[in-house]
Structure formats: C-alpha cells, structure tokens
Amino acid sequence: IGVLVGALYKAVQAVGGLKNAWEIFKLIVVTRWNEIKLAFFTGVYWVIDLVDKLKLCWQKAGTAIANFMGDMKVAVLTILQNLINGAIDIINDFIGLLNKIPGVNIEAIEHVSFATTAAAENEAAKQSRAEDLAAYEQELADAKAGRDVHLASLQDEVDDSASALRAAIEQGRSEAAANSASEQTAAAGIGADTS
C-alpha cells in the first residue's frame, strides 16, 4: 500500500499537483468513453450496412425475377397473337374471295392486339420497378452516408479529447518542472541562510 501511495504521489507531482492530476484523469475518462462509443457504433453500423446490402440484393433479385416473368408473359402472348392474327389473315383471304361473289359483302375480321397492350403494360411495370429500386438504393445510400457522418463526428470527438489530454499532460509537466525549479531555488536559499 505504501509503494502504491508513493507511486501515486510521484505521478501527481509529475503532472504539477493534484488539480492537474484530476483534470488529466477526467480527460482520460472522456477520451476512453469516446473511444468506446466510436468502437460500439462502428460495430453496430457495420452490421446495419451488411443487412442493408442483403436487403438490396433481395430487392434487386425480386425486381429481376418480376421483369423476367413479365417478359416471358409478353413473349407467350406475342406468339399467341401472331398465331391468331395469322389465322385471321387466312379467314380474311377467304372472306375476300367470298366478297367477289355478287351480292355477298362480309366484313373482314380485325387483328387482335392483346400482346401489344401487354408489352406496353410490361414496359411501364418494368420502368416503375426500376424507379422503385433506384429510390430504395438511394434511401439506403443516404442512410449509410448519415451513419458515416456520425462515425466521422465520433472520430473527431476522440481526436479532440486525445489532443486535450496531450495538452493537459504537457501543461502539467511544464508546471511540475517550474514548481521543481522554484522549490530548488527556495531550498538553496534556506541552505544559505542556515549556514
């Protein structure tokens, strides 16, 4: 206990006294607390960024699957439309032959366009999905940027408190050196008076 008290006394005297030692202790606590906050939020934000990346991957996969299914539907409908319109062309050719008979007037059958409509709807849906995906991606990027700004501010707090700690230690050491010099001068005076 005596050695510990002696070491504590020497440490307090090395930084210029009890007042300076207390200020340095407070700055050490603040600096360590800022470092703990920075480490905690770095870990938490790393996990959040990872989860956001996974969510974005799922969103991209879902959009790609929806686009593929829509394109496949349009392709099938286009094949059917072409088959039906081909059959309508054959029927219209037959109607044209029948209309050559005097007194016969049959109207031609119009082509169907359900695949064309489906293709337009699919393109609009793809565009909407692309815009939604881009908005979601931007939302995640903005959130990550906000987290990065917070981490940068925490790092600034750590740097500022560490700088204040270094300055306080240097000031304490210089005060301790000045106190030591004045004590040596006073001791020298006592020695001269005593002799």
C-alpha beads as a LAMMPS data file, in Angstrom:
LAMMPS data file: protein, C-alpha beads

195 atoms
194 bonds

1 atom types
1 bond types

-500.0 500.0 xlo xhi
-500.0 500.0 ylo yhi
-500.0 500.0 zlo zhi

Masses

1 110.0

Atoms # bond

1 1 1 0.000 0.000 0.000
2 1 1 2.863 2.321 0.851
3 1 1 4.519 1.669 -2.533
4 1 1 1.210 2.329 -4.284
5 1 1 0.676 5.572 -2.364
6 1 1 4.254 6.606 -3.105
7 1 1 3.823 5.879 -6.832
8 1 1 0.530 7.790 -6.865
9 1 1 2.180 10.743 -5.109
10 1 1 5.051 10.733 -7.627
11 1 1 2.573 10.601 -10.543
12 1 1 0.573 13.510 -9.112
13 1 1 3.747 15.536 -8.614
14 1 1 4.953 14.680 -12.141
15 1 1 1.919 16.452 -13.633
16 1 1 2.053 19.545 -11.455
17 1 1 -0.128 18.686 -8.497
18 1 1 -3.474 17.294 -7.506
19 1 1 -5.548 19.787 -9.517
20 1 1 -3.738 18.952 -12.772
21 1 1 -3.885 15.240 -11.990
22 1 1 -7.665 15.462 -11.506
23 1 1 -8.116 17.347 -14.810
24 1 1 -5.952 14.780 -16.608
25 1 1 -7.930 11.931 -15.041
26 1 1 -11.201 13.485 -16.256
27 1 1 -9.777 13.876 -19.764
28 1 1 -8.606 10.236 -19.745
29 1 1 -12.121 9.101 -18.796
30 1 1 -13.689 11.280 -21.532
31 1 1 -11.190 10.054 -24.131
32 1 1 -11.755 6.387 -23.263
33 1 1 -15.538 6.901 -23.274
34 1 1 -15.338 8.499 -26.728
35 1 1 -13.222 5.576 -27.946
36 1 1 -15.786 3.096 -26.575
37 1 1 -18.634 4.988 -28.309
38 1 1 -16.722 5.008 -31.571
39 1 1 -15.976 1.277 -31.371
40 1 1 -19.595 0.460 -30.452
41 1 1 -21.133 2.488 -33.257
42 1 1 -18.564 1.219 -35.759
43 1 1 -19.652 -2.350 -34.976
44 1 1 -23.373 -1.545 -34.991
45 1 1 -23.157 0.396 -38.252
46 1 1 -21.122 -2.399 -39.865
47 1 1 -23.954 -4.842 -39.080
48 1 1 -26.591 -2.368 -40.315
49 1 1 -24.641 -1.821 -43.557
50 1 1 -24.393 -5.582 -44.057
51 1 1 -28.141 -6.034 -43.509
52 1 1 -28.870 -3.167 -45.920
53 1 1 -26.662 -4.791 -48.569
54 1 1 -28.539 -8.072 -48.148
55 1 1 -31.908 -6.305 -48.383
56 1 1 -30.771 -4.505 -51.533
57 1 1 -29.622 -7.804 -53.083
58 1 1 -33.040 -9.356 -52.360
59 1 1 -34.765 -6.296 -53.814
60 1 1 -32.642 -6.493 -56.976
61 1 1 -33.314 -10.230 -57.292
62 1 1 -37.053 -9.681 -56.858
63 1 1 -37.053 -6.951 -59.490
64 1 1 -35.075 -9.105 -61.922
65 1 1 -37.459 -12.055 -61.415
66 1 1 -40.530 -9.843 -61.883
67 1 1 -39.041 -8.363 -65.063
68 1 1 -38.178 -11.833 -66.386
69 1 1 -41.684 -13.149 -65.688
70 1 1 -43.249 -10.103 -67.356
71 1 1 -41.019 -10.517 -70.429
72 1 1 -41.873 -14.216 -70.573
73 1 1 -45.610 -13.452 -70.420
74 1 1 -45.278 -10.910 -73.238
75 1 1 -43.322 -13.407 -75.334
76 1 1 -46.014 -16.083 -74.937
77 1 1 -48.791 -13.588 -75.661
78 1 1 -46.917 -12.358 -78.747
79 1 1 -46.680 -15.925 -80.067
80 1 1 -50.407 -16.426 -79.475
81 1 1 -51.240 -13.059 -81.049
82 1 1 -49.174 -13.909 -84.130
83 1 1 -50.893 -17.303 -84.417
84 1 1 -54.357 -15.766 -84.070
85 1 1 -53.578 -12.925 -86.473
86 1 1 -52.199 -15.485 -88.958
87 1 1 -55.465 -17.406 -88.719
88 1 1 -57.419 -14.153 -89.113
89 1 1 -55.401 -13.379 -92.258
90 1 1 -56.358 -16.770 -93.717
91 1 1 -60.020 -16.166 -92.850
92 1 1 -59.887 -12.640 -94.288
93 1 1 -58.383 -14.007 -97.522
94 1 1 -61.312 -16.459 -97.696
95 1 1 -63.761 -13.600 -96.958
96 1 1 -62.121 -11.596 -99.754
97 1 1 -62.779 -14.467 -102.143
98 1 1 -66.377 -14.713 -100.950
99 1 1 -66.879 -10.981 -101.383
100 1 1 -66.080 -11.388 -105.110
101 1 1 -69.412 -13.188 -105.484
102 1 1 -72.059 -10.656 -106.500
103 1 1 -74.335 -9.670 -103.588
104 1 1 -72.010 -11.009 -100.907
105 1 1 -70.488 -8.414 -98.592
106 1 1 -68.822 -9.823 -95.459
107 1 1 -66.673 -7.555 -93.343
108 1 1 -63.105 -8.602 -92.666
109 1 1 -62.076 -9.586 -89.140
110 1 1 -59.759 -7.158 -87.358
111 1 1 -56.441 -8.257 -85.983
112 1 1 -56.091 -8.733 -82.227
113 1 1 -53.573 -6.646 -80.242
114 1 1 -53.602 -8.101 -76.724
115 1 1 -49.851 -8.862 -76.828
116 1 1 -49.038 -5.306 -77.880
117 1 1 -51.080 -3.978 -74.956
118 1 1 -49.420 -6.462 -72.589
119 1 1 -45.972 -5.411 -73.885
120 1 1 -46.740 -1.738 -73.201
121 1 1 -48.026 -2.597 -69.712
122 1 1 -44.935 -4.733 -69.057
123 1 1 -42.593 -1.909 -70.086
124 1 1 -44.446 0.504 -67.787
125 1 1 -44.227 -2.005 -64.923
126 1 1 -40.501 -2.553 -65.561
127 1 1 -39.919 1.195 -65.545
128 1 1 -41.859 1.542 -62.291
129 1 1 -39.884 -1.310 -60.685
130 1 1 -36.605 0.247 -61.843
131 1 1 -37.598 3.609 -60.337
132 1 1 -38.632 1.955 -57.070
133 1 1 -35.347 0.054 -56.926
134 1 1 -33.333 3.214 -57.624
135 1 1 -35.259 5.100 -54.915
136 1 1 -34.673 2.271 -52.438
137 1 1 -30.981 2.128 -53.327
138 1 1 -30.712 5.904 -52.844
139 1 1 -32.512 5.640 -49.497
140 1 1 -30.002 3.037 -48.307
141 1 1 -27.084 5.123 -49.612
142 1 1 -28.402 8.211 -47.784
143 1 1 -28.780 6.227 -44.562
144 1 1 -25.216 4.903 -44.911
145 1 1 -23.923 8.420 -45.575
146 1 1 -25.659 9.599 -42.390
147 1 1 -24.037 6.800 -40.424
148 1 1 -20.642 7.658 -41.939
149 1 1 -21.089 11.306 -40.901
150 1 1 -21.941 10.188 -37.354
151 1 1 -18.842 7.961 -37.238
152 1 1 -16.712 10.862 -38.505
153 1 1 -18.104 13.122 -35.753
154 1 1 -17.341 10.436 -33.157
155 1 1 -13.794 10.148 -34.527
156 1 1 -13.455 13.940 -34.264
157 1 1 -14.572 13.735 -30.610
158 1 1 -11.915 11.077 -29.948
159 1 1 -9.243 13.162 -31.691
160 1 1 -10.254 16.346 -29.840
161 1 1 -10.304 14.679 -26.422
162 1 1 -6.935 12.992 -27.119
163 1 1 -5.457 16.360 -28.138
164 1 1 -6.845 17.987 -24.984
165 1 1 -5.369 15.159 -22.921
166 1 1 -1.933 15.556 -24.511
167 1 1 -2.071 19.325 -23.978
168 1 1 -3.082 18.904 -20.319
169 1 1 -0.245 16.421 -19.722
170 1 1 2.291 18.767 -21.325
171 1 1 0.981 21.707 -19.317
172 1 1 1.124 19.650 -16.113
173 1 1 4.681 18.580 -16.828
174 1 1 5.791 22.132 -17.508
175 1 1 4.093 23.318 -14.275
176 1 1 5.763 20.461 -12.393
177 1 1 9.137 21.467 -13.832
178 1 1 8.518 25.116 -12.861
179 1 1 7.467 24.078 -9.337
180 1 1 10.549 21.901 -9.014
181 1 1 12.825 24.762 -10.100
182 1 1 11.210 27.176 -7.612
183 1 1 11.491 24.574 -4.840
184 1 1 15.188 24.089 -5.622
185 1 1 15.717 27.861 -5.537
186 1 1 13.907 28.108 -2.200
187 1 1 15.897 25.161 -0.845
188 1 1 19.134 26.780 -1.933
189 1 1 18.114 29.966 -0.127
190 1 1 17.311 28.030 3.029
191 1 1 20.690 26.355 2.845
192 1 1 22.497 29.710 2.525
193 1 1 20.535 31.281 5.381
194 1 1 21.056 28.271 7.598
195 1 1 24.801 28.208 7.095

Bonds

1 1 1 2
2 1 2 3
3 1 3 4
4 1 4 5
5 1 5 6
6 1 6 7
7 1 7 8
8 1 8 9
9 1 9 10
10 1 10 11
11 1 11 12
12 1 12 13
13 1 13 14
14 1 14 15
15 1 15 16
16 1 16 17
17 1 17 18
18 1 18 19
19 1 19 20
20 1 20 21
21 1 21 22
22 1 22 23
23 1 23 24
24 1 24 25
25 1 25 26
26 1 26 27
27 1 27 28
28 1 28 29
29 1 29 30
30 1 30 31
31 1 31 32
32 1 32 33
33 1 33 34
34 1 34 35
35 1 35 36
36 1 36 37
37 1 37 38
38 1 38 39
39 1 39 40
40 1 40 41
41 1 41 42
42 1 42 43
43 1 43 44
44 1 44 45
45 1 45 46
46 1 46 47
47 1 47 48
48 1 48 49
49 1 49 50
50 1 50 51
51 1 51 52
52 1 52 53
53 1 53 54
54 1 54 55
55 1 55 56
56 1 56 57
57 1 57 58
58 1 58 59
59 1 59 60
60 1 60 61
61 1 61 62
62 1 62 63
63 1 63 64
64 1 64 65
65 1 65 66
66 1 66 67
67 1 67 68
68 1 68 69
69 1 69 70
70 1 70 71
71 1 71 72
72 1 72 73
73 1 73 74
74 1 74 75
75 1 75 76
76 1 76 77
77 1 77 78
78 1 78 79
79 1 79 80
80 1 80 81
81 1 81 82
82 1 82 83
83 1 83 84
84 1 84 85
85 1 85 86
86 1 86 87
87 1 87 88
88 1 88 89
89 1 89 90
90 1 90 91
91 1 91 92
92 1 92 93
93 1 93 94
94 1 94 95
95 1 95 96
96 1 96 97
97 1 97 98
98 1 98 99
99 1 99 100
100 1 100 101
101 1 101 102
102 1 102 103
103 1 103 104
104 1 104 105
105 1 105 106
106 1 106 107
107 1 107 108
108 1 108 109
109 1 109 110
110 1 110 111
111 1 111 112
112 1 112 113
113 1 113 114
114 1 114 115
115 1 115 116
116 1 116 117
117 1 117 118
118 1 118 119
119 1 119 120
120 1 120 121
121 1 121 122
122 1 122 123
123 1 123 124
124 1 124 125
125 1 125 126
126 1 126 127
127 1 127 128
128 1 128 129
129 1 129 130
130 1 130 131
131 1 131 132
132 1 132 133
133 1 133 134
134 1 134 135
135 1 135 136
136 1 136 137
137 1 137 138
138 1 138 139
139 1 139 140
140 1 140 141
141 1 141 142
142 1 142 143
143 1 143 144
144 1 144 145
145 1 145 146
146 1 146 147
147 1 147 148
148 1 148 149
149 1 149 150
150 1 150 151
151 1 151 152
152 1 152 153
153 1 153 154
154 1 154 155
155 1 155 156
156 1 156 157
157 1 157 158
158 1 158 159
159 1 159 160
160 1 160 161
161 1 161 162
162 1 162 163
163 1 163 164
164 1 164 165
165 1 165 166
166 1 166 167
167 1 167 168
168 1 168 169
169 1 169 170
170 1 170 171
171 1 171 172
172 1 172 173
173 1 173 174
174 1 174 175
175 1 175 176
176 1 176 177
177 1 177 178
178 1 178 179
179 1 179 180
180 1 180 181
181 1 181 182
182 1 182 183
183 1 183 184
184 1 184 185
185 1 185 186
186 1 186 187
187 1 187 188
188 1 188 189
189 1 189 190
190 1 190 191
191 1 191 192
192 1 192 193
193 1 193 194
194 1 194 195
